Amino acid sequence: MTAEAHTPHDVSGVVEVSVSEARDRLAELVDAVRDEDSVVYLTRRGKRVAALMPPDIAENYEKIEDEYWSRRADEAHARIAAGEDEVISFDRLVAETEGRR
């Protein structure tokens, strides 16, 4: 990938580029992600703030997240049906779920 000559990376195809540099090289970085199945992390002050990744990876992440929330909703419905819990708002469900992690 052309981006490798200018940015820190490791052998796994992971590249880090500052947001300001990425602005000037966006097309090149998108091509690298598409053509080489790379992940490009965008950084600010050395910290990762975003990522460019192949769509199949992003879609898989979305699928995993959807399955997780579907499972959590099914659990909540089961508790309600069993009389173990009351109907609660989505915000409360999220708060309770986040507290268990």
Residue, then its C-alpha position, 0 to 999 in steps of 0.5 A: m500500500t502506498a500509505e505504508a511508506h509514510t505511516p507507522h504500520d505492522v505486518s497485519g495491514v494496519v495503518e495509522v494516519s493523522v486526520s489532517e494527512a488523511r484529508d489530503r490522501l483520502a482517495e489513496l487510503v480508500d483504495a488501499v482499504r479496498d484493494e489490500d483489505s487493510v484497516v486505516y486508523l485515523t488519529r488525532r494527537g496520536k490517538r485513534v479516533a476513527a477507522l476506514m475498513p473493508p465493508d465486509i468487516a463493518e457489515n459483520y460488526e453490524k450483524i454481531e451488534d444486531e444479534y446482540w441487541s436482538r438477544r437482549a430484547d428476547e431476554a427482556h420479553a421473556r422476563i416480562a412474560a414470566g412476570e419477573d420484570e416490568v415493561i421498561s424503556f429502551d434507555r433503561l434496558v441499555a443502561e442496565t445492559e451496559g452495567r452488566r458488562 
